[in-house]
Amino acid sequence: MLERSQEEIEYAFETFAAAVQDMLDEHRAQYFSNLPPVKIAVSPGRKYWKLIRIDNGESVFGFVRKSDGAILKAANWNTPFVKGPSAVRGYVTDPNNGMSSVTPYGVVYANR
């Protein structure tokens, strides 16, 4: 992986979060147009940004590690899944901005 500056990672994360919101908006409009919109909120922590999906309640959409932009599934509300070689699902600095690592329902499961 190419070494990125903290500014590049932060910008890529902001772009990623906006792209996730756009994806959710498009999915809702196409398949569930009669329901209210889904929102993505960002909760910054010390090591990770937590993306929270707000839709009839709140759930964790996924986590992004601040140090390198790694996209991670949630282990629970407070922590990402970080064990094993399949923990990282992509990076926000990838050419497609990490969007191949997510679906409208959250971060993808690892391919085995």
N, C-alpha and C positions, 0 to 999 in steps of 0.2 A: 504494500500500500504506500502511496505517495505521502510524504510528510506534509501536513497542512498547518497553517498558522491558526491561532485561536480565532482570529477575526474571520478567516475563511470558513471555519467550522460553524461559527455562530451565524454567519450569513446563510450558509447551506442549510442549517437547521431551520431558520426562519422561512426559507424558501420551501423546505420540506413540509413544515407545519401548514403553510398556506396551500400547498399542493394536496395535502391530505384533506383539508377542509373543502377544496374544490372537488375532489373525488367523492367525498360524502354528499356534497350538494348535488352533483350529477346523478349519483346512484339513487338518492332520495327522489329527485325529480322524475327519473325514469321508471322506478319501480314502486314507489310509495308516495306519489304526489299528493295524496289526501292527508298525509301526516305532517306535523310541524317539522321544521328543519332540525338537523343534528348539528351540534356545535362541538368544536375541538377547543379545549382550553389547555394552556401550558402552565404547569406548576414547576418552577425551577427549584432544584435542590442543590446540594453541595457538589455532587458528582454527576447527577443525571437531570435531564429535562423529562418530566412525566407528561405525556399527552393524555388528557382526560376527555372521554367521549360523553357528552351531555345529551341525553335522549331519554325522557321519562325516568330520570335518575342519572347517576354518574357511574362510569366504569373506566378502567384503565385501558386505553387504546394501545399503549406501548411506552417504551423508554428510549431515550437517546443519550449515550454517554458523552459528556461535555469534552473530555480530553481528546477524543478521536472521531466523534460523530457516529459511533457504532449504534445500529438500531437493534433493540432487544425486546423480546416478549416480556410480559409481566409474569413474575412468580406469584405475586399477590399485590394488594393495593399499594404497598410501600416500597417494594423492591423488584428489580428486574431479575429475570432468569439469566445467570452468568456462569453456570457450571457446564463444563464440557466443551468440546470443540465446535458444537453446533449452536452455541449461545448467540453469536453475532449473526444476524440475518441479512445485514447489508450495512452500507454507510451513507449518510446524507451527502457525502462528497462524491458518491458514485456518479458516472455520467448521466444516469436517469434520475439523479437526486434521491436515490433510495426507494423510489416508488415501486420497484419490483419486489420489495420486501413487505409490502402492505396490501391489504384488501379493504373494502369498506367495513369489514368486521374486526380488523386489527392486524397485528403483525403476523406474517405467515409462519406456519410450522416449518421446521427444518426438513430439507430433503435428506433422506437416508440412502 
